[in-house]
Amino acid sequence: MEWLAWLRTPPTPDPVSGSLRDEAPAEQRRYRTIWISDLHLGTRNSQAAFLLDFLKTTESDTLYLVGDIIDGWALQRSWYWPQSHNDVIQKLLRKARKGTDIFLISGNHDEFLRKFGKQKFGRITLTPQAIHKTADGRSLLVLHGDQFDNVMKYARWMAHLGDRAYETALTVNRWFNHYRLKMGYRYWSLSAYLKNKVKNAVNFISAFEDAVALESKRYRVDGVVCGHIHKAEMRTINGFLYCNSGDWVESCTALVEHFDGRLEILRWTETMPGQAPAPAFEKREEALV
């Protein structure tokens, strides 16, 4: 399969130490399960530097990639695939080789995966959705969540238009944080702050959360884990647990399960062991390697 050739490109050695960039650090945080979503690899706004730092510093028995991992919409418009995005894929593949069970849930930006249905490649399972059992016995439905976005369902042209506007806001946010980090301040999501201040966005998010939580009743599970709206959240809605793992273009968040079944949202730019480097402004790569 020639289109997968780029996955075999080896990680780039660190220019200072000479070691591979995805080499595991001495100290790691270990969890039973990790959920991450909306990486949007293939876009300039993907926070691949923070994500790679997260993947190097954490380990889990199971890792769920909850949709929009590769941004097919953006890649169709123009090709952008820097080495750091390749390093993220390599790190995920290395985790699978070392024993982590990875579930790749398809989203709307990587909907090209949905035509394959459910497939298993070693420890990597491609699937539209999954049911997860926590250590304390709860059942959680895991899916991306775009199925409950009325704009996606009934006005796809508007969804694509909104996606372009959102990319513009993220580009402003990227430059904002580029200079903020240079001045010694931590990463802060301007776009997430503005989203929370806009009434229509707040109403949309609330309606989305309610609709997703109700899906738990149809599947007879205790709750749901999703992504899609780029807003990390964990709360009870109408007796069902609603969890959103957030994203890696704005907030850099993940949902984790501890070995006793306890769930927690990690906001990586606030909890990481040290200050991660500012995301690089990388050169455009035109061809597959």
For each residue, the residues with C-beta under 8 A, 3 or more apart:
1: 4
2: 5
3: 288
4: 1 7 8
5: 2 8 288 289
6: 9 81 86 288 289
7: 4 86 89 90 93
8: 4 5
9: 6 83 86 90 289
10: 20 90
11: 20 21 22 86 87 90 91
12: 20 21 83 87
13: 17 18 19 20 21
14: 17 18 19 20 21
15:
16:
17: 13 14
18: 13 14
19: 13 14 23
20: 10 11 12 13 14 23
21: 11 12 13 14 52 87
22: 11 52 55 56 87 90 91 94
23: 19 20 56
24: 28 56
25: 28 56 57
26:
27: 57 273
28: 24 25 56 57 58 59
29: 57 58 59
30: 58 59 60
31: 34 58 59 60 61 256 257 258 259
32: 60 61 62 134 135 257 258 259 261
33: 60 61 62 63 64 132 134 256 257
34: 31 58 60 62 63 64 254 255 256 257
35: 63 64 66 142 225 243 245 254 255 256
36: 39 51 54 63 64 65 66 245 248 254 255
37: 65 66 67 68 69 105 107 144 226 227 228 244 245 246 247
38: 66 67 68 107 227 228 230 246 247 248 249
39: 36 46 48 51 65 68 69 70 88 247 248 249
40: 43 45 46 68 70 71 74 109 247 248 249
41: 46 48 69 70 71 81 85 88 89
42: 46 70 71 72 74 75 80 81 85
43: 40 46 71 74 80 167 249
44: 80 171 174 282
45: 40 167 170 171 173 174 249
46: 39 40 41 42 43 51 71 85 248 249
47: 50 51 187 248 249 252 279
48: 39 41 51 52 82 84 85 87 88 248 279
49: 52 53 84 276 277 278 279 280
50: 47 53 54 187 248 252 268 269 272 276 279
51: 36 39 46 47 48 54 55 88 248 252
52: 21 22 48 49 55 56 84 87 88 91
53: 49 50 56 57 268 272 276 277
54: 36 50 51 57 58 252 254 268 272
55: 22 51 52 58 88 91 92 95
56: 22 23 24 25 28 52 53 91
57: 25 27 28 29 53 54 272 273
58: 28 29 30 31 34 54 55 254 256
59: 28 29 30 31 95 100
60: 30 31 32 33 34 63 100 256
61: 31 32 33 100 101
62: 32 33 34 100 101 102 103 132
63: 33 34 35 36 60 92 95 100 101 102 103
64: 33 34 35 36 102 103 105 130 132 142 225 245
65: 36 37 39 69 92 102 103 104 105
66: 35 36 37 38 105 107 142 143 144 225 226 227 245
67: 37 38 105 106 107 108 109 110 143 144 145 146 226 227 228
68: 37 38 39 40 71 107 108 109 110 144 227 228
69: 37 39 41 65 104 107 110
70: 39 40 41 42 75 109 110
71: 40 41 42 43 46 68 74 75 109 110
72: 42 75 76 109 110 111 112
73: 76 77 109 160 163
74: 40 42 43 71 77 78 80 109 167
75: 42 70 71 72 78 79 80 81
76: 72 73
77: 73 74
78: 74 75
79: 75 284 285 286
80: 42 43 44 74 75 284 285
81: 6 41 42 75 85 86 285
82: 48 85 86 280 282 283 284 285
83: 9 12 86 87 282 285
84: 48 49 52 87 88 280 282
85: 41 42 46 48 81 82 88 89
86: 6 7 9 11 81 82 83 89 90
87: 11 12 21 22 48 52 83 84 90 91
88: 39 41 48 51 52 55 84 85 91 92
89: 7 41 85 86 92 93
90: 7 9 10 11 22 86 87 93 94
91: 11 22 52 55 56 87 88 94 95
92: 55 63 65 88 89 95 96 102
93: 7 89 90 96 97
94: 22 90 91 97 98
95: 55 59 63 91 92 98 100 102
96: 92 93 100 101 102 122 123 124
97: 93 94 123
98: 94 95
99: 123
100: 59 60 61 62 63 95 96 123
101: 61 62 63 96 123 125
102: 62 63 64 65 92 95 96 123 124 125
103: 62 63 64 65 124 125 127 130 142
104: 65 69 113 124 125 126 127
105: 37 64 65 66 67 127 128 129 130 142 143 144
106: 67 110 111 113 114 126 127 128 144
107: 37 38 66 67 68 69 110 111 144 146 227 228
108: 67 68 111 144 146 149 152 159 228
109: 40 67 68 70 71 72 73 74
110: 67 68 69 70 71 72 106 107 113
111: 72 106 107 108 114
112: 72 115
113: 104 106 110 116 126
114: 106 111 117 128
115: 112
116: 113 119 126
117: 114 128
118: 125 126 127 128
119: 116 125 126 127
120: 124 125 126
121: 124 125 126
122: 96
123: 96 97 99 100 101 102
124: 96 102 103 104 120 121
125: 101 102 103 104 118 119 120 121 130
126: 104 106 113 116 118 119 120 121
127: 103 104 105 106 118 119 130
128: 105 106 114 117 118 143
129: 105 141 142 143
130: 64 103 105 125 127 141 142 143
131: 139 140 141 142 219 221
132: 33 62 64 139 140 142 225
133: 137 138 139 140
134: 32 33 137 138 139 140 257 261 263
135: 32 257 258 259 260 261
136: 260 261 262
137: 133 134 261
138: 133 134 222 223 241 261
139: 131 132 133 134 220 221 222 223
140: 131 132 133 134 221 222 223 224 225 241 243
141: 129 130 131 215 216 219 221 223 224 225
142: 35 64 66 103 105 129 130 131 132 224 225 226
143: 66 67 105 128 129 130 147 215 224 225 226
144: 37 66 67 68 105 106 107 108 147 226 227 228
145: 67 148 149 208 212 226 227 228 229 244
146: 67 107 108 149 152 228
147: 143 144 152 153
148: 145 208 211 212 215
149: 108 145 146 152 153 159 208 228 229
150: 153 154 155
151: 154 155 158 159 162
152: 108 146 147 149 156 159
153: 147 149 150
154: 150 151
155: 150 151 158 159
156: 152 159 160
157: 160 161
158: 151 155 161 162
159: 108 149 151 152 155 156 162 163
160: 73 156 157 163 164
161: 157 158 164 165
162: 151 158 159 165 166
163: 73 159 160 166 167
164: 160 161 167 168
165: 161 162 168 169
166: 162 163 169 170 191
167: 43 45 74 163 164 170 171
168: 164 165 171 172
169: 165 166 172 173 191 194
170: 45 166 167 173 174 191 249 250
171: 44 45 167 168 174 175
172: 168 169 175 176 190 191
173: 45 169 170 176 177 189 190 191 250
174: 44 45 170 171 177 178 279
175: 171 172 178 179
176: 172 173 179 180 190
177: 173 174 180 181 187 188 190 278 279
178: 174 175 181 182 278 279 281
179: 175 176 182 183
180: 176 177 183 185 186 187 188
181: 177 178 184 185 186 187 277 278
182: 178 179 278
183: 179 180
184: 181
185: 180 181 188
186: 180 181 269 270 275
187: 47 50 177 180 181 252 269 276
188: 177 180 185 193 269
189: 173 192 193 250 251
190: 172 173 176 177 193 194
191: 166 169 170 172 173 194 195 250
192: 189 195 196 230 231 250 251
193: 188 189 190 196 197
194: 169 190 191 197 198
195: 191 192 198 201 230 231
196: 192 193 201 202
197: 193 194
198: 194 195 201 202
199: 202 203
200: 203 204
201: 195 196 198 204 205
202: 196 198 199 205 206
203: 199 200 206 207
204: 200 201 207 208 229
205: 201 202 208 209 229 231
206: 202 203 209 210
207: 203 204 210 211
208: 145 148 149 204 205 211 212 228 229
209: 205 206 212 213 233 237 242 244
210: 206 207 213 214 237 238
211: 148 207 208 214 215
212: 145 148 208 209 215 224 226 242
213: 209 210 216 223 224 237 238 240 241 242
214: 210 211 217 218 237 238 240
215: 141 143 148 211 212 218 219 224
216: 141 213 219 221 222 223 224 240 241
217: 214 220 240
218: 214 215
219: 131 141 215 216
220: 139 217
221: 131 139 140 141 216 224
222: 138 139 140 216 240 241
223: 138 139 140 141 213 216 240 241 242 243
224: 140 141 142 143 212 213 215 216 221 240 241 242 243
225: 35 64 66 132 140 141 142 143 243 244 245 255
226: 37 66 67 142 143 144 145 212 243 244 245
227: 37 38 66 67 68 107 144 145 230 244 245 246 247
228: 37 38 67 68 107 108 144 145 146 149 208 244
229: 145 149 204 205 208 244
230: 38 192 195 227 246 247 249 250 251
231: 192 195 205 244 246 251
232: 244 245 246 247 251 253 255 265 267
233: 209 242 243 244 246 265
234: 241 242 243 244 255 263 264 265
235: 241 242
236: 239 240 241 242
237: 209 210 213 214 240 242
238: 210 213 214
239: 236
240: 213 214 216 217 222 223 224 236 237
241: 138 140 213 216 222 223 224 234 235 236 263
242: 209 212 213 223 224 233 234 235 236 237
243: 35 140 223 224 225 226 233 234 255 263 265
244: 37 145 209 225 226 227 228 229 231 232 233 234 255
245: 35 36 37 64 66 225 226 227 232 253 254 255 265
246: 37 38 227 230 231 232 233 250 251 252 253 254 255 265
247: 37 38 39 40 227 230 232 250 251 252 253
248: 36 38 39 40 46 47 48 50 51 252 253
249: 38 39 40 43 45 46 47 170 230
250: 170 173 189 191 192 230 246 247
251: 189 192 230 231 232 246 247 267
252: 47 50 51 54 187 246 247 248 267 268 269
253: 232 245 246 247 248 265 266 267 268
254: 34 35 36 54 58 245 246 265 266 268
255: 34 35 36 225 232 234 243 244 245 246 263 264 265 266
256: 31 33 34 35 58 60 263 264 265 266
257: 31 32 33 34 134 135 261 262 263
258: 31 32 135 261 262 263 264
259: 31 32 135
260: 135 136
261: 32 134 135 136 137 138 257 258
262: 136 257 258
263: 134 234 241 243 255 256 257 258
264: 234 255 256 258
265: 232 233 234 243 245 246 253 254 255 256
266: 253 254 255 256 271
267: 232 251 252 253 270 271
268: 50 53 54 252 253 254 271 272 276
269: 50 186 187 188 252 272 276
270: 186 267
271: 266 267 268
272: 50 53 54 57 268 269 275 276
273: 27 57
274:
275: 186 272
276: 49 50 53 187 268 269 272
277: 49 53 181 280
278: 49 177 178 181 182
279: 47 48 49 50 174 177 178
280: 49 82 84 277
281: 178
282: 44 82 83 84
283: 82
284: 79 80 82
285: 79 80 81 82 83 289
286: 79
287:
288: 3 5 6
289: 5 6 9 285
